[in-house]
Amino acid sequence: MDPKLINDCVHCGFCLPTCPTYALWGEEMDSPRGRIHLMKQHAEGTPVTPEMAGHFDACLGCMACVTACPSGVQYNLLIEQTRAVVEREHVREPQERAVRGVVFSLFPYPRRLRLLRPTMWLAGRMAPFLARVHPSLGAMAALAPRVERRQRLPRLVRARGERRAVVGMLTGCVQGEFFPQVNAATARVLAMEGCDVVIPPGQGCCGALSVHSGRQDQARRLARQTIRVFERAGVDTVVVNAAGCGSSMKEYGELLGSEPSFRVMDLSEYLAELGPVAKRHPLPVTVAYHDACHLAHAQGIRAQPRELLSGIPELELREIPESAICCGSAGTYNLLQPEAARDLGDRKAGAVTTTGAELLVSANPGCTMQIASAMRRAGGEIRVAHTAEVLDASLRGVTL
């Protein structure tokens, strides 16, 4: 934990209203400035106690406090450093170690996730039983999406019409296996906007899930593999359609000590920079757009997705109250801290309901699963789509 970064915090309290766990519990040690106080204690010699580790584990890493902070405190770096210390120094209970072992031996590996696909239809029915075994297992089953047919993407999707650019595309782990239709839509949208889309084989997890949980060795290994894949592909821009992945890949320099040879851009960020050429067909639908934390807070991308959606004829965009408050997904948070995540998911579902929208649009697979699950719990359903899917439908002139 870097003492210089710790000392940037002046404990003003501007972070408090933006912090999801402080909003839930009103506990000072579960606020950003409270956790920074605990970090300072450790930097001054206090060992990591179980209570201290509990407060750090309870943080979602949503970075809303970074947006709110007038002093420029880099809480994102502090919490990642702190989690690495916790993983090294704190001895967890055997059951908790086992759950974490399952999560991090499964989710960063697409081939292992693929083995779950045939059993996904059973997940909802099994959730109550698994919850009695362990809350995290119940949460994992309850969050399981309705997986669509696997769609194999070619290594190269040619631009439609005049070629304007060549980009690489990250397929990801959770996105690729549980939301293959999002990757297919992303490739089509980029192609229709004049891009050759390079989709190199051998892709896996970018390391986001691991780095956000303090597992730095695993994160570095996965990051280096991702860099090798795209550097071999020879692209100078990699487009990412999952907020958490994009955020982590943009911080590879911090993780590895050197920057990759390509730039990383979120899909909405890239399309806004490129500018539209393909014709938008009308989509008569009311849309509530959800700000994924690692897109809005970590990457500062808020206007671009709204601009892209607003450019679709007959689409009505509605804002969600408390849009800056995390939905409770936060990478693996909803698996490792299921009770707090459930409360935040219910809060977000209630906010979405007030919009009266027909469709919820999100730019992160975790958020999609989290909010859809909360809506089902509340007895209501809402169609959920990625920004890429909405654009794809408009560009092709088909219904969602």
Protein Blocks (a to p, Z undefined) as FASTA:
>chain_A
ZZklmmmpgonopmmmmpmklmmnopaklcfklmmmmmmmmmnopacdfklmmmmmmpgo
lommmmmpmnlpafklmmmmmmmmmmmmpccdfklmmmmmmmmmmmmpmklmmmmmmmmm
mmmmmmmmmmmmpmklmmmmmmpccddddddddfbdcdehjafbdcdddebjmlmmmmmm
lmmmmmmmmmmnopacdddehiacehlmmmmnopamlmmmmmmmmmmmmmmnopabdcdf
bfklmmmmmmmmmmnopacfbdcddfklmmmmnopabdcddddddddddddfklmmmnop
aklmmmmmmmpghiacdddehklpcghlnomlmmmmmmlmmmmmmmmmmmmmmnopabdc
dfbfklmmmmmmmmmmnopacddddfklmmmmmmnopaZZ
